[in-house]
Amino acid sequence: MAGVDATLLKDLDRRGLINQATGDGELAQHLAESRTLYCGFDPTADSLHIGSLVPLLTLKRFQAAGHKPIALVGGATGLIGDPSFKAQERSLNAPEVVAGWVEKIKAQVSQFVDFDCGENSAMVVNNLDWTRELSVLDFLRDVGKYFSVNNMVNKESVKQRIQREGEGISFTEFSYMLLQSMDFSELYKRYGCTLQIGGSDQWGNITGGVDLTRRQHRGRVFGLTLPLVTKADGTKFGKTESGTIWLDAKRTSPYAFYQFWLNTADADVYKFLRYFTFIDVDEIDEIEAADRERSGKPEAQGILAREVTRLVHGEDGLAAAERISRALFSGDISELSAGDLEQLRLDGLPSSRLPQQFADNSLIHLLVEAGMAPSGKQVKDALGRNAVLVNGEAVGMDRNGDPQSVFSADKALAGRFFIVRLGKKKYHLFELAD
């Protein structure tokens, strides 16, 4: 069919984005025509995190290649919890909480695909729509009868839970595979959906859906899994000292988001460029080759940070992140306006209120309380090295060894702000109380 990019699977493979696929090599031929595919996202919080970016961007890649993407938000499956490779049972969330999360996740996934591009316009669906009125007896008769418990317990994701001493798996979570499989069958029936994508931890659930669709509708459908993102040093992707990196700007600011990608290790950055950007693979290879020949810091991290921040937070979010980064890391903050400083706080720079009558000799205690250092000794050492700056000026010591006065209103930026830097990377924004 005209308009379908036959090189899609080759591009995914070159990016390292294909983990497993059903169909014994027939998927490429199947995708020679425009197809409908889906990926599911369960609402386990009020925001997705960056672990969801690979499947979200893969939906976008399929749509750009001429296929129709469906983003499924699991209003039903989110009430149960996916046991796949989880060490223990999830806590069940209240239905009204999950319903609120569903609406927020719907809005998030919607920003990555196009809903107005003709026949392959995207859709967002909620699996609670076809399970809400389903009775237990109908579910057991119409879905459960097609599943062998023997096969289910042999799925690797379930087997690990069963074999883990003292944990096991509840019938509730054990039934999750049936619900997700039902989603694929239902989407095939409603929309002709013939491909499900997901992380490699979803292989058992996806193959269950492939089998159920064949049994219920004699439908020929396919599954494709994507690699779970790992870091070369073995630490968990998407986690920092300050917590999870979320897609919601209110939970992880564009500035913090940008900095996360900017701090990517050299061992990971080129893989992440392939996973998380739409830069051509040949161009990424050229960036890597140029970085190898260049002395000094590679350029790949800056490219990665700009591209992913633009994808998630748009041009305005990227501009704010770059503006704040320049101001903080150059140390030239004197020109920041009140609006810039307000934006700085909104963009996630750690901040707190400072009483009008603050005593400067308690600066050491203040910085420890603000989390800038674990002890007063470290603050004193930094002061001795002129490594504590307030509004760009190093804090000196008086004859008694106490910090000099720095927090007077006449020295505040915009009349009320102080940016404190300790060392090269730790910043805190203090604002005078009214």
Secondary structure, 3 states (H helix, E strand, C coil): CCCCCCCHHHHHHHCCCCCEECCCCCHHHHCCCCCEEEEEECCCCCCCEHHHHHHHHHHHHHHHCCCEEEEEECCCHHHCCCCCCCCCCCCCCCHHHHHHHHHHHHHHHHCCCCCCCHHHCCEEEEHHHCCCCCCHHHHHHHCHHHCCHHHHHCCHHHHHHHHCCCCCCCHHHHCHHHHHHHHHHHHHHHHCEEEEEEEHHHHHHHHHHHHHHHHHHCCCCEEEEECCCCCCCCCCCCEECCEECECCCCCCCHHHHHHHHHCCCHHHHHHHHHHHCCCCHHHHHHHHHHHHHCCCCCCHHHHHHHHHHHHHHHHHHHHHHHHHHHHHHHCCCCCCCHHHHHHHHHCCCCEEEECCCCCHHHHHHHHHHCCCCCCHHHHHHHHHCCCEEECCEECCECCCCCECCCCCHHHCECCCEEEEEECCCEEEEEEECC
